[in-house]
Amino acid sequence: MKILDSDFLVTILRGKEDIKETIDRLNEEKVAITSINAFELYIGAFKSRHAEENVKEVNSLISTYEVLPFDRYVAKVAGRIYANLQKRGREIGIRDVMISAICLVNDAILVTRNVSHYGRIEGLGVETW
């Protein structure tokens, strides 16, 4: 399974042409997003000048994917990841840790351009686009 990161989802929302080939390729696989990615998209939509319109666009986009939850077990995995990163002085944003944990628990590959952060997570499969 592939999980789309927020940077990928924002590119879809913005209608960028450079992503169409990747979308076509991913349509042949099982693709999902995380509840954390949905949260990030809603933050952007509500902060925007055209909030009502952008929230509708986010609703539409999110409805096309399975949304994987951040549950109690994922919270435990995320806590371990974050603690280990802190101990090594290699912290990343807490939401990126939460997304990583959901990917790991679901044995999924994350589709993102943010390799500098996600590359610090041991065992996380990352695919760039």
Contacts in CASP RR format, 6 or more apart in sequence:
PFRMAT RR
TARGET T0000
AUTHOR 0000-0000-0000
METHOD contacts of the structure
MODEL  1
MKILDSDFLVTILRGKEDIKETIDRLNEEKVAITSINAFELYIGAFKSRH
AEENVKEVNSLISTYEVLPFDRYVAKVAGRIYANLQKRGREIGIRDVMIS
AICLVNDAILVTRNVSHYGRIEGLGVETW
1 29 0 8 1.000
1 30 0 8 1.000
1 31 0 8 1.000
1 32 0 8 1.000
1 106 0 8 1.000
1 107 0 8 1.000
1 108 0 8 1.000
1 109 0 8 1.000
2 26 0 8 1.000
2 29 0 8 1.000
2 30 0 8 1.000
2 31 0 8 1.000
2 32 0 8 1.000
2 108 0 8 1.000
2 109 0 8 1.000
2 110 0 8 1.000
2 111 0 8 1.000
2 127 0 8 1.000
3 31 0 8 1.000
3 32 0 8 1.000
3 33 0 8 1.000
3 34 0 8 1.000
3 37 0 8 1.000
3 68 0 8 1.000
3 99 0 8 1.000
3 102 0 8 1.000
3 103 0 8 1.000
3 106 0 8 1.000
3 108 0 8 1.000
3 109 0 8 1.000
3 110 0 8 1.000
3 111 0 8 1.000
4 26 0 8 1.000
4 31 0 8 1.000
4 32 0 8 1.000
4 33 0 8 1.000
4 37 0 8 1.000
4 65 0 8 1.000
4 111 0 8 1.000
5 37 0 8 1.000
5 99 0 8 1.000
5 110 0 8 1.000
5 111 0 8 1.000
5 112 0 8 1.000
5 113 0 8 1.000
5 114 0 8 1.000
5 118 0 8 1.000
6 37 0 8 1.000
6 40 0 8 1.000
6 41 0 8 1.000
7 112 0 8 1.000
7 113 0 8 1.000
7 114 0 8 1.000
8 19 0 8 1.000
8 22 0 8 1.000
8 111 0 8 1.000
8 112 0 8 1.000
8 113 0 8 1.000
8 129 0 8 1.000
9 33 0 8 1.000
9 37 0 8 1.000
9 41 0 8 1.000
9 61 0 8 1.000
10 41 0 8 1.000
11 18 0 8 1.000
11 19 0 8 1.000
12 19 0 8 1.000
12 23 0 8 1.000
12 61 0 8 1.000
13 41 0 8 1.000
13 54 0 8 1.000
13 57 0 8 1.000
13 58 0 8 1.000
13 61 0 8 1.000
19 129 0 8 1.000
22 111 0 8 1.000
22 129 0 8 1.000
26 111 0 8 1.000
31 65 0 8 1.000
32 65 0 8 1.000
32 66 0 8 1.000
32 67 0 8 1.000
32 68 0 8 1.000
32 106 0 8 1.000
32 108 0 8 1.000
33 62 0 8 1.000
33 65 0 8 1.000
33 66 0 8 1.000
33 67 0 8 1.000
33 68 0 8 1.000
34 67 0 8 1.000
34 68 0 8 1.000
34 69 0 8 1.000
34 70 0 8 1.000
34 98 0 8 1.000
34 99 0 8 1.000
34 102 0 8 1.000
34 103 0 8 1.000
35 67 0 8 1.000
35 68 0 8 1.000
35 69 0 8 1.000
35 70 0 8 1.000
35 102 0 8 1.000
36 70 0 8 1.000
36 95 0 8 1.000
36 98 0 8 1.000
36 99 0 8 1.000
36 102 0 8 1.000
37 99 0 8 1.000
38 58 0 8 1.000
38 62 0 8 1.000
38 67 0 8 1.000
39 95 0 8 1.000
40 95 0 8 1.000
41 58 0 8 1.000
41 61 0 8 1.000
41 62 0 8 1.000
42 55 0 8 1.000
42 58 0 8 1.000
44 54 0 8 1.000
45 51 0 8 1.000
45 54 0 8 1.000
45 55 0 8 1.000
45 57 0 8 1.000
45 58 0 8 1.000
46 54 0 8 1.000
46 55 0 8 1.000
48 54 0 8 1.000
68 102 0 8 1.000
68 106 0 8 1.000
68 108 0 8 1.000
69 102 0 8 1.000
70 78 0 8 1.000
70 98 0 8 1.000
70 101 0 8 1.000
70 102 0 8 1.000
73 105 0 8 1.000
74 98 0 8 1.000
74 101 0 8 1.000
74 102 0 8 1.000
74 105 0 8 1.000
75 101 0 8 1.000
77 101 0 8 1.000
77 104 0 8 1.000
77 105 0 8 1.000
78 97 0 8 1.000
78 98 0 8 1.000
78 100 0 8 1.000
78 101 0 8 1.000
79 97 0 8 1.000
79 101 0 8 1.000
81 97 0 8 1.000
81 100 0 8 1.000
81 101 0 8 1.000
81 104 0 8 1.000
81 121 0 8 1.000
82 91 0 8 1.000
82 94 0 8 1.000
82 97 0 8 1.000
84 122 0 8 1.000
85 91 0 8 1.000
85 92 0 8 1.000
85 97 0 8 1.000
85 120 0 8 1.000
90 120 0 8 1.000
92 117 0 8 1.000
92 118 0 8 1.000
92 120 0 8 1.000
93 117 0 8 1.000
96 114 0 8 1.000
96 117 0 8 1.000
96 118 0 8 1.000
97 121 0 8 1.000
99 110 0 8 1.000
100 110 0 8 1.000
100 118 0 8 1.000
100 121 0 8 1.000
100 124 0 8 1.000
102 108 0 8 1.000
103 109 0 8 1.000
103 110 0 8 1.000
103 124 0 8 1.000
103 125 0 8 1.000
104 121 0 8 1.000
104 123 0 8 1.000
104 124 0 8 1.000
109 125 0 8 1.000
109 126 0 8 1.000
109 127 0 8 1.000
110 118 0 8 1.000
110 124 0 8 1.000
110 125 0 8 1.000
110 126 0 8 1.000
110 127 0 8 1.000
111 127 0 8 1.000
111 128 0 8 1.000
111 129 0 8 1.000
112 118 0 8 1.000
112 126 0 8 1.000
112 127 0 8 1.000
112 128 0 8 1.000
112 129 0 8 1.000
113 128 0 8 1.000
113 129 0 8 1.000
115 126 0 8 1.000
115 128 0 8 1.000
118 124 0 8 1.000
118 126 0 8 1.000
119 126 0 8 1.000
END
